[in-house]
Amino acid sequence: MNKLSKTKFFALFLLVMMSSAAHGQNGTPRQQSSFQNGESGAASEGLLQKITFQGLKRTKDSYLQGELKTFINRPLTPKTMSVIESDLQAMNLFSSINIEKIPASDGNFELKITVKEKITFIPLPFAMYSSGTGFMCGGFVMDMNAGGQKDMFVTGLLWSLDNTMVMGLYSHSPKIGLPGFRLIGTVSNQTRRLKNSDGDTLLKYEHFGANASGSILFKLNRYNNLDAGLGYAGFFPKDQDIHKDLYVRNLGIASAGWNIMDKEWNGVFLSETSFGLDGKISLDNKAHATTSVTSTLKIQQPLIQKLRLNIDGGAGIVFNGLITDGLGKSSARVTILEDKFSTPKIAGAATGLELSFLHIEKIGTFSIYGNYEFVFAQEFDDSLLFCQGFNTGMKVYLKGLAFPALSMGLAYNATKNQFSFAGSFGVSF
């Protein structure tokens, strides 16, 4: 993997994931939507000739037309209308969507879509607490719809007792046939602790770090996305005598990834089915090369309208890595491990249910969830680790904002008989 600490990984993961429509593995706020003019379950034989939008303020009509152009001159079936609504919900730009089917010439149809936009530009305070990492706070200036075409701009500061970090991101959304890009930069000063699964500190060191990277983003079709990037990471430990792997490192990094994803809206949850595969190679000033491969799998399936099954898995392996190059528990998509646990090999999964138990029209949606988790990993002494347990918690999604709002969760590692708690305000993870 790259040379990011757990805190840096969380920060960059947060920045990248906030640009996704569904905010990672969670549902979006319940958003009002309706089909008018008596759309029945029978397939329509007419073609969709035109789509018009009303209610746009920041979002460009040309952007939406470009995103939905593949539906023009296709049969307007109930399934097509459902897919169009799901695509609009996945943009995470609108708090309400009203779709009206209008007869046109020759038995064909037009769609008039009336929307109400969310707040997508805001100074956003952020705070989180974890029993493993302690308290962290900060603030972002965020625009999730920069340029009116779902570009994302984020800059801000994160602070904790062990870490001070300044970061920034700009992402230009790709379109089918037209690539986009992502630029990320961080500067930090932090104290890092590497721990085993029992929570014992195996290495503690302080270092200054600087990272910058750029990626080209490709949207091959509605489902497939590719990215390729180059970056720099500077690692400057303040005490190089405590471990042989702690030396000044200037690294060049090359990365590539593939993600296939589909999303479907059912009036409560925007459910995702996806698979991702990422590879990275870095070379430092001592000609030490490190390679990593990570993968993710997500399946979200509604059982009834307000209850869905969630399956979230991940795996990763680092080849020829130094002790500072380990993977964290986030690579396995689990919560039951120690926050500062680090390993060169890990695989895990979480499966469970999420229930939308309360919706307040002017505020948003409250959900509760419960998952069973298991994880395999390699300890520092090369022994194989297996843990299992559960996590449960609650999430809140504000209707009018394009940002996650609040989350809290309790995890129990039954194998180690360890409890951990995490909560956040301003972001949801």
Salt bridges, closest charged atoms under 4 A:
GLU39 OE1 - LYS101 NZ 2.61
GLU67 OE1 - LYS219 NZ 2.97
ASP87 OD1 - ARG222 NH2 2.64
GLU100 OE1 - LYS112 NZ 3.49
ASP143 OD2 - ARG58 NH2 2.90
ASP151 OD2 - HIS172 ND1 2.82
ASP162 OD2 - ARG193 NH1 2.63
ASP198 OD1 - LYS416 NZ 2.90
GLU206 OE2 - LYS238 NZ 3.04
ASP245 OD1 - LYS244 NZ 3.23
ASP262 OD1 - ARG222 NH1 3.00
ASP284 OD2 - ARG249 NE 2.99
ASP312 OD1 - ARG333 NE 3.37
ASP325 OD1 - LYS3 NZ 3.76
ASP325 OD1 - ARG249 NH1 3.35
GLU338 OE2 - LYS195 NZ 3.94
ASP339 OD1 - LYS329 NZ 2.44
GLU354 OE1 - ARG308 NH2 3.04
GLU361 OE1 - HIS359 NE2 3.32
GLU361 OE2 - LYS399 NZ 2.41
